[in-house]
Amino acid sequence: MGAGQEKRTVRRGRPPGTTTFDAEPALAFGAAVRVARLTQGIAQEELAAKAGIERSHMGKIERGEHMPTLALILRIAAGLKLSAAELVSAAERNLRAAAHDSDGH
C-alpha cells in the first residue's frame, strides 16, 4: 500500500442490532394483499394456490407476520391479476396512512 492509504475492513453480514424483519412494511403489504383479495372475492386458499404457496403462509403474509421475497410478491400479484407495482403502491399508501395516524394528525 502506498503512503497515506489505509486498509478498509469490510465487515460481513448485517450491522449489529439489525433484523431482517420490519413490521410496518410487512403489515402494510399484508393489508394491501388482503384488500385486493377481498375486493376480487378470492378466498385466501385460492390465492395461495395461484401463488404456489401454503395457505398458512399466505395468512402470515396477510397478517404482516412474514415479509415475502420479491419472487413471492410477483407471484402473489400475478395471482391477483395485478402488477407487483400496483400491490407495492397500495402497501406504500398503507404505510403513509399508518405514519399519518401515528403522528396524531
Number of C-alpha atoms within 10 A of each C-alpha: 6 5 5 6 7 8 7 6 6 6 7 6 6 9 8 6 5 8 8 7 11 13 13 15 17 22 23 23 29 26 19 21 26 19 14 18 19 11 9 11 9 15 13 19 15 13 22 20 15 15 20 14 15 13 17 12 14 25 17 16 20 23 18 20 17 19 21 18 9 10 9 15 20 18 21 26 21 15 19 19 11 14 16 19 12 12 20 18 14 19 22 16 14 20 18 13 13 14 13 11 10 9 8 6 6
